[in-house]
Amino acid sequence: MPHSLARIFAILALPLLAACAGNPKPDATPEVVPGYEGIQDGEFFIEPVAERFLAGGNQRAEVAYAGDEAPGTIVVDTYARKLYLVMEGGRAMRYPIAVGREGLSFRGTGVVGRKAEWPAWQPTANMVRTRPDLYAAYAGGLPGGLQNPLGARALYLYRGGRDTMFRIHGTSDAASVGYATSAGCIRLFNQDAIDLYNRVPNGTRVKVRTEVESLAAEGPQMEDAYGRMIPDTPENEAQKEKDLALIAKQAEKDRAAAEKADKKRLAACQRRGIEPEDCPGPELPDAVVTIGTQGNTQG
């Protein structure tokens, strides 16, 4: 009988926590977009944002603004997944945002009561109690840094002199910006979080739109085939159907390739006398080490 294999799996990843995942692996040859270059910020280097995460207008831009908010106001639209900093002359700086569950819990107005560079983060007692698997390890807090869910900068929203627990902050998880997320408040690319942080002082008024206000300002919205929020138009609906078909076709190709690779893996194990349940994957090394009573090695 073949000896059983020792299988050791080590998975080291920061949970989504209150806001974001850990720092993603940078692209080997990223396309650098102006405004999203790599930044040395104190002791931390912020990776450039890959061009693919900025596609479809998912980047900072100065735009026309028809709202009645005073210049200097931050307007957060969790439904359209946009944040505006209102400027003079009917203009605004628009930032794409990711919206987490906690980001949907606040409506109305408040002020920026505190600002922080590379802020520390600590889950609330309720978070630790309800999801100890995610948050218990961080109950004592997590210092600022690239793996911290609050990213490079954070703005803390206050109302009536009290912290509302609503945050506008950066993230190292560039792939999440522009999308709905399972947890967190309002996150921006770290480059955008720094840009916004530098433009607004403490005391800045913040307005978070209701769904009715969002509809009036942005018009009907829809998610495209990739989960990004876009205007709900017949043209976009038609494009979504095309994109979904392409995604399904690619998924079928990927599934067939994975099945083929798995058959090759199992066949390689069978030639070496290894049982399917002990067959390592996804790739079988040239030499398989088995651990038995003598710790012997077999070819």
C-alpha positions in Angstrom: 0.0 0.0 0.0 1.3 3.5 -0.7 2.3 5.7 2.1 0.1 8.7 2.8 1.4 12.1 1.8 1.8 15.0 4.3 -0.3 17.9 3.1 0.3 21.3 4.7 -1.7 24.3 3.7 -0.7 27.7 5.0 -3.1 30.5 4.1 -2.0 34.0 5.3 -4.5 36.7 4.3 -5.9 39.7 6.1 -9.7 39.4 6.2 -11.9 42.1 4.7 -12.3 43.3 8.3 -14.1 46.6 8.4 -13.1 47.7 5.0 -10.7 46.0 2.7 -8.5 43.1 1.8 -4.7 43.1 2.0 -2.3 44.6 -0.5 -2.7 42.8 -3.9 0.3 41.6 -5.8 1.4 44.3 -8.2 1.4 43.8 -11.9 4.7 42.8 -13.5 4.5 45.6 -16.0 1.6 47.9 -14.9 0.4 50.6 -17.2 0.8 53.8 -15.2 -2.1 56.3 -15.4 -1.4 59.9 -14.6 -2.6 60.6 -11.0 -2.3 57.0 -10.1 1.5 56.5 -10.1 3.3 54.8 -7.3 3.9 57.0 -4.3 6.5 56.9 -1.5 4.4 58.1 1.4 6.6 58.2 4.5 7.8 54.7 5.2 5.3 53.1 2.9 5.3 52.7 -0.9 1.9 52.8 -2.5 1.8 50.7 -5.7 0.5 52.4 -8.8 -3.1 51.5 -9.7 -3.2 49.2 -12.7 -4.9 50.6 -15.7 -7.5 47.9 -15.8 -8.9 49.0 -12.5 -9.4 52.5 -13.8 -11.3 51.6 -17.0 -14.8 52.8 -17.8 -14.3 56.2 -16.0 -13.4 54.5 -12.7 -11.0 57.3 -11.8 -10.7 60.7 -10.4 -12.0 63.5 -12.7 -13.2 67.1 -12.5 -16.8 67.2 -13.8 -19.8 69.6 -14.1 -21.9 69.6 -11.0 -25.5 70.8 -10.8 -26.3 70.2 -7.1 -27.1 73.0 -4.7 -24.4 72.0 -2.1 -21.9 74.8 -1.2 -18.4 74.6 -2.5 -16.2 72.6 -0.1 -18.9 70.0 0.6 -18.3 66.3 0.3 -21.2 64.5 -1.3 -21.3 60.7 -1.1 -23.6 58.7 -3.4 -23.6 55.1 -2.2 -26.1 54.1 -4.9 -24.1 55.5 -7.9 -20.8 54.6 -6.0 -19.4 58.1 -6.5 -18.0 60.8 -4.1 -18.0 64.4 -5.1 -16.0 67.3 -3.6 -18.0 70.4 -4.7 -15.9 73.2 -6.2 -16.6 76.7 -7.3 -18.3 77.5 -10.6 -20.6 74.5 -10.9 -17.7 72.0 -10.9 -16.8 69.1 -8.7 -14.0 66.6 -8.3 -15.5 63.1 -8.7 -14.0 60.0 -7.1 -15.0 56.4 -7.6 -15.7 54.5 -4.4 -16.3 51.0 -3.1 -19.3 50.8 -0.8 -19.4 48.2 2.0 -22.3 47.1 4.3 -21.4 49.7 6.9 -21.4 52.4 4.3 -25.1 51.9 3.6 -26.1 52.5 7.2 -25.8 56.4 7.2 -27.8 59.0 5.5 -28.0 62.8 5.9 -25.3 65.2 6.9 -22.3 65.3 9.2 -18.9 66.9 9.4 -15.3 65.6 9.1 -14.5 65.5 12.8 -11.1 63.9 12.5 -8.5 63.2 9.8 -5.6 60.6 10.0 -2.6 59.6 8.0 -2.0 55.8 7.9 -4.7 55.4 10.6 -4.8 52.5 13.0 -8.0 50.3 13.0 -9.8 48.4 15.6 -13.0 46.4 15.2 -16.0 47.3 17.4 -17.0 45.0 20.3 -20.1 44.0 18.3 -18.0 43.0 15.3 -15.8 40.8 17.4 -18.8 39.3 19.1 -20.8 38.6 15.9 -17.8 37.5 13.7 -15.0 36.3 16.0 -13.6 34.2 13.1 -12.9 37.4 11.2 -12.2 40.0 13.9 -11.1 38.4 17.2 -7.4 38.4 16.1 -7.6 42.1 15.7 -9.5 43.0 18.8 -6.5 44.8 20.2 -6.2 46.9 17.1 -4.1 47.0 13.9 -1.5 49.7 13.3 -1.5 51.8 10.2 0.2 50.3 7.1 -0.4 48.8 3.7 -2.3 45.8 5.2 -4.6 48.0 7.3 -8.2 48.2 6.0 -8.3 52.0 6.3 -5.4 52.5 3.9 -3.3 55.6 3.6 -5.8 58.2 4.8 -9.1 58.3 6.7 -11.8 60.9 7.3 -14.1 60.3 10.3 -17.6 61.5 10.0 -19.1 63.1 13.2 -22.6 64.3 14.0 -23.5 66.3 17.0 -20.0 66.0 18.2 -20.0 62.2 18.2 -18.3 59.7 16.0 -20.8 58.1 13.7 -18.5 55.2 12.8 -18.8 56.3 9.1 -15.4 56.4 7.4 -14.1 57.7 4.1 -10.7 56.0 3.6 -8.2 54.5 1.3 -7.5 50.9 0.4 -4.7 48.8 -1.0 -7.4 46.6 -2.6 -7.5 48.5 -5.9 -9.7 45.8 -7.5 -12.6 46.6 -5.1 -13.0 50.3 -6.0 -16.2 51.0 -7.9 -17.9 47.9 -6.6 -20.2 46.8 -3.7 -18.3 45.0 -1.0 -19.3 42.7 1.8 -17.9 45.0 4.6 -16.6 48.4 5.2 -17.6 52.0 4.7 -16.5 54.2 1.8 -13.1 53.3 0.3 -11.1 55.0 -2.4 -7.9 54.2 -4.2 -5.1 55.3 -1.8 -4.0 57.9 -4.4 -7.5 59.4 -4.3 -7.8 59.2 -0.5 -4.6 61.3 -0.3 -5.9 63.7 -2.9 -9.2 64.2 -1.0 -7.4 64.4 2.4 -5.2 67.2 1.1 -8.2 69.2 -0.2 -10.5 69.2 2.9 -10.0 70.5 6.4 -11.6 69.2 9.6 -15.1 70.6 9.9 -15.9 69.9 6.2 -19.6 69.2 5.7 -20.4 65.8 4.4 -23.7 64.8 2.8 -24.7 61.2 2.1 -27.5 61.0 -0.4 -30.7 59.0 0.0 -31.8 56.8 -2.8 -34.3 59.4 -4.0 -31.6 62.1 -4.0 -29.3 59.8 -6.0 -32.0 59.0 -8.6 -32.7 62.7 -9.0 -29.0 63.6 -9.4 -27.6 60.6 -11.3 -30.6 59.1 -13.0 -31.4 55.4 -13.0 -28.3 53.2 -12.5 -27.5 49.6 -13.2 -24.6 47.2 -12.7 -22.7 46.2 -15.8 -21.6 42.6 -16.5 -18.6 43.1 -14.2 -20.4 44.7 -11.3 -19.6 48.3 -12.0 -22.3 50.9 -11.7 -23.3 52.7 -14.9 -26.3 54.6 -16.3 -29.3 52.4 -17.0 -29.9 52.8 -20.7 -31.0 50.5 -23.5 -27.5 50.7 -25.0 -25.9 49.6 -21.7 -28.4 46.8 -21.2 -27.6 45.5 -24.7 -23.8 45.7 -24.0 -24.3 43.9 -20.7 -26.0 41.0 -22.4 -23.1 40.7 -24.9 -20.5 40.9 -22.1 -22.3 38.3 -20.0 -22.2 35.9 -23.0 -18.5 36.5 -23.4 -17.9 35.9 -19.7 -19.9 32.7 -19.8 -18.0 31.5 -22.9 -14.6 32.2 -21.2 -15.8 30.5 -18.0 -16.6 27.4 -20.0 -13.1 27.4 -21.6 -11.5 27.8 -18.2 -13.6 24.9 -16.8 -12.6 22.6 -19.6 -9.0 23.5 -19.2 -9.1 22.9 -15.4 -10.8 19.5 -16.0 -8.1 18.6 -18.5 -5.3 19.6 -16.1 -6.9 17.7 -13.2 -7.1 14.5 -15.3 -3.4 14.9 -16.1 -2.6 15.4 -12.4 -4.5 12.3 -11.3 -3.0 10.2 -14.1 0.5 11.3 -13.0 -0.3 10.3 -9.4 -1.7 6.9 -10.6 1.6 6.2 -12.4 3.4 6.8 -9.1 1.0 4.6 -7.1 -0.5 7.5 -5.2 -4.1 7.4 -4.2 -6.4 10.1 -5.6 -7.2 11.5 -2.2 -3.4 12.0 -1.5 -2.6 13.4 -4.9 -1.1 16.8 -4.5 -2.3 19.6 -6.7 -2.6 21.6 -8.8 0.8 20.5 -10.2 2.6 17.3 -9.4 6.3 17.9 -8.6 8.9 15.8 -10.4 9.8 14.0 -7.2 7.1 13.1 -4.7 8.1 12.8 -1.0 6.1 10.5 1.1 6.3 10.2 4.8 6.0 6.8 6.3 7.4 4.9 9.3 11.0 5.3 7.9 10.5 8.7 6.2 11.6 7.2 2.9 11.6 9.0 -0.4 10.1 7.4 -3.5 10.5 8.5 -7.1 
